[in-house]
């Protein structure tokens, strides 16, 4: 089963990178999670994903540019665990991420939740 998470970039927003769904529920076993640009996005490319919790059950990301997407696999053997993550994309040589930053930034990191 492959889960697809849609990624949006708004260079004027904080954080500039957002994902939908914000919380992806993953069933047990080996799963594939893919991030792709949402509709009507600028032509950004994926740079990487960082999970806040270590160790993680996720593989290193596989990134392609045409089409733009990023994929990890997860060996989900721990139900009920949340794995917050930060995703980074690049547009015109500038990196943007989903990390909250600055004054008024909120802890809104997207999450992979193991069912």
Helices and strands as residue ranges (DSSP letters): E 2-9, E 17-20, E 23-26, E 29-37, E 45-51, E 62-65, E 68-76, E 82-91, E 94-97, E 110-114
